[in-house]
Amino acid sequence: MISCHNLTKRFGPLLAVDDLSFQVEPGEVLGFLGPNGAGKTTTMRILAGFLPATSGSATVCGFDVDTQSIDAKRRIGYLPEGAPNYPEMSPRSFLEFIADIRGLEGATRTSRLDEVYGLLHLEPVLEQTIDTLSKGYKRRVGLAQAILHDPDVLILDEPTDGLDPNQKYEVRQLINQMSQSKIIVISTHLLEEVDAVCSRAIIIAHGRILVDDTPEKLKARSRFHNAVSVKLVDRSQLDEVRGGIESLAEVDAIEMDSNSDRLTAFPANGQHPLGAITALAIAKGWEFSEIHQESGRLDEVFRTITGGANA
């Protein structure tokens, strides 16, 4: 596992990481969330052995990242922010260099390199110099070096930064596949990424943990949890529909998006208004072009939690 105890990091007067303690078990994908300057990248650099902590301790697979750093790093694949590479090298020469450093030899080396080229679709650019690659390909080369030695732990700082939607989907599928046998820690600003790949999320601000929970339980904190959105076929019925839905006991409040003519009904405490709204629509003969129940919005929860911390 990854285990952090009272982890603290100071840069002069700046307290970047403030007494963090958490554990990550095998099979977990932990999303590390927070506003810019929250301490996410600093914490990940400490876990990866790139920065020493000012105080506290961290272990990876039982090895202290400070006093047993080589043993810990053997078990870590790290993708830093910005995916720094050697720009004059080609992806092939760079990844062969990484294979040398990681001690891969013989048939294992060859098969692992070929597998990683395929997983990240690097074949078309293997002979180009890295400085000529797009941002998306550079990011994929960075991810390739992190997974090349098939580590037990992956620490990924913004792994899909710069990728187009198709590439993001492929990388997220790869993360989901690898998560069955690895510990994965991901820092991201993309809340849909938390939904797509994370089994757990930690939100930090000012170097401190504010929330540690599953994405589902975080969404349940949203005022949109179990809210129902509807869009009418006949706009002339809008006032009637709004009044009818608002009168339901299961509904606490109604909001309308004037740009899309979409009504959102927020549930009264603990209620699920979808059934009541559907039954009322059938009884009144209302036609909806859209109707759906929301699970909750992580962006709203994130703003509420981090905004409160800033206040």
N, C-alpha and C positions, 0 to 999 in steps of 0.2 A: 504494500500500500504506500501511498504518500501520506506523510504525517507532519504537520506543522504545529509547533508549540510556542506560543507567545512571540511570534516572529515580528521583529521590529527593524526598520531601516531608516537611518537618518542621513541626510546630505547636508552637513552643517546644521543650520537652524531649521531646515525643512524636515518635517516628520512625514516620510512618504508611505511607510507601512507601520501601522500602530497596533502591536500586540495581537496579531492574527493567530488563531488556532483553528485548525480543521483537519479532517482526514478524508482521503479518497480511496475507495476500495476497488479491487479488480472488477471489471465489467461496467464501472461507472463512467459516464461522460459528463464532466463537470464544466458548466458554462460559467466563466468568470466575467461579470458584468459591472459596469460602473462608468460614470462620466469621465471625460478626459482629466488626467491628473489624479485619478482615484487611488492609484497604487497597483493596478493590475499587472502592468508590464514589469514593474520592479519586483513584485512577488514572483512572477514567472522566471525572471532572471535569477533570483535567489534559488528557486527550486532546481533550475537547470545548472547551477554551479557557476554562473557568469558573474554574480555579485555576491560578496559576503554579507550576511546579516549583521546589523549592529548588535543585536542581542536575540535570544531565542534560538530555536533549532528547527531543522527540517531533515527528514529522512526519506529516502526513496528506496523501496524494496529492502528496507532494513539497514541501508547504508547512509550515514550522516553526510550530507552534501558538502559540508565544510571539511571535516576531518578524514572522510573516506571518499573524496571527490571522484577519483578515477573509477572506483567500483560503482558509484552511483551513476556516473556519466555513461558507463558501458550499457546501462539499462534504460537510458533516456534517448529519445529522439526529440530534437528541439528545432522548431521553426520560429526564428525571431521575427520581430516586427520589421517589415521592409524586405525580408528575404535576401540579405546581403550575399552576394556570390563574387567569384573572381571574373570580372567582365571580359577579360581577354581569353578565357577558356571556353571551350564548347561544353554543352551539357554532358556529352559523353566523357570528355576528359575530366571534367569536374566530378562527375559521379564515380568514375574509376578511381580518382584521387581519394574520394570519401571512402570507397571500398577498401583502399589500402590502409587508410587511417583506422578504419573499423576492424581490420584484420580479417576481411573476407578473402578466402582462397579457393582455388580449384573450381570444381563443378558448382559448389554452393555459390561462389562469387558470380559465376557466369549466369546461372539460373536466376539469382536474385536481381541482378542488373536488368536482365531481359524482362523479368516480371514487373519491375518498377517502371521501366520504360513504357510497358503496355498499360499498366494501371493508370498512369498519368498522361498517356497519349503523347509521349515526347518524341516518337520516331521521326516526325517530319522536321524537327529542328535539332537533332542530335549533333550535327556537324557545324551548325552556326555558332558564332561567338555569342556569349551570353549578353553582351552589351547591345546586340542587334535585336534581341527578342522583345516581344510585347510584354507589358506588365504582367499579363495573365500567365504567359509562358515562364517568365522569371519566377513567379510565385509557385508554379508547378515544379520547377527545378528545385526550389527551396524545400517544398514538401517531399520531393523524391529523396533528397539527402537525409531528411528526418526519419523516413521509414525504411531506408535501405537495409539497415542491419536488423530489421524486424524486432524493435525494442519492446520491452515490457510496458514502458511508459512513454506517452507522447505528450509534449507540451507545445501547444500550437497557438501562436499569437496572431490573430486575424488570419486564419488559414485560407479564407476565400476572398481576401482583399484583392481587387483588380480583376477578378474572374467574371466572365459573362454569365448570364443565367443558366445556360446549359452546363458550363464548366462548374459552377457552384453546385448544381444538382449532382454531378458526377463525384465531386470531392465529398459532398455530404453522404452520398451512398457509400463511398470508400470508408469514411469515418464510422458509419453505422456498422459496416462489415467488420472493421478492425476492433470495434468496441467489445465484441464478444470475448476477446482474449487479452485485452489491454486495459490499462488505466489511461484515460485521455482527459487532459485539461485544455480547454479552449477559451481564449479571450476573444470577445467579439463585440462589435457595436450593432450587429444585425440581430434584432430580436427574433426574426423568423428563423434564424439559424439555431437559436436555443430551442425553438419548437421542433425543428427538423432533426436535431441530433443529440440534444442533451437530456440526460435522465435526472439532472440536478442543476440548480443554479445558485450561485452566490453573488449577491449584489453588494458592492463595497463603495464607500465614498470616504474621502479624507483618510484613506488607509485603514478603515475599520469595516468589519462585516456588519451590514444592516439586516440582511435576510439570507437564510440558507434553507432552500426548500425545492420541491419538484416544480417544473414548469406548470403542471396542472393545478397545483395548489396555489401558485402565484396568480394564475389566471382567475382562480376562484375569488381572489381579493378584488378583482376588477368590478366596477359598477356595471360593466357590460356582461358579466357572468349570468347566463340564462336570459339575457335580454333578447327580444324578438324584433327583427327588422322586417318590414313589409313595404312593397311597392305596388301601387294600384294600376290596373289596366285603365280604368276610367277615372281621370283626375277630378271630375266633377263630384265624386263621392268623398273627396278628401276630408271635408269637415265632418261628415256623418261618421266616417270610419274612425277619425281621430276621437270624436266624442264617445263613440261606442266602446272603443278599446280602453279609453281613459277611465270609463265607469266600471271596468272589471275589478273585482276584489283582488285578483292576482297581480294587478298592475299598480305600480307606485307613481310613475310619471311617464310622460311622453315627450319625445323630442323629434323635431322635423328638420330634415336637411332640405332647404329650399332649392338647392341646385339640382337635386335628383328626385325630389318629391318622395323621399323615403322616410317612413315613420319608424321610430325605434321606441319600443315599449320596454321600460325598465321594470324588473320584477319587484313586487312587494317582498318584504323580508322572507327569504327562504322559499319563495314560490317559483313555479315553472309555468309561465303564462302561455306557452305555445298552444297547449290543448284548448284552453278557453278561447283564445283568439281564433283558432281554426274553427271551433264549433260556432262562434258568433258569426264568422264570415259565411259559413254555410247557411245559417239561419237567415241572414240578411241578404244573401245573394251577391256578396262582394266578390270581385275577381281580383286576385293578386297575380302580378307577373313575377314577383319574387316573394318568398317568405323563408326566413331561416332563423334558427336560434344560435346565438353566439356562445362560445365557450369562455370568453373573456379576452381582454386585450393586454398583452404584456407591456406594450409601450405606455399605456396609461398607468399601470402598476409601477413601472420603472420611474416614470416622471413623479408620481406621488411619493415614492419612497426616497428617491434621491433629492427631490425638491424639498422634502421635509428635513433631510439632513443638512442641506445648504442653509435653510432658514435657521 
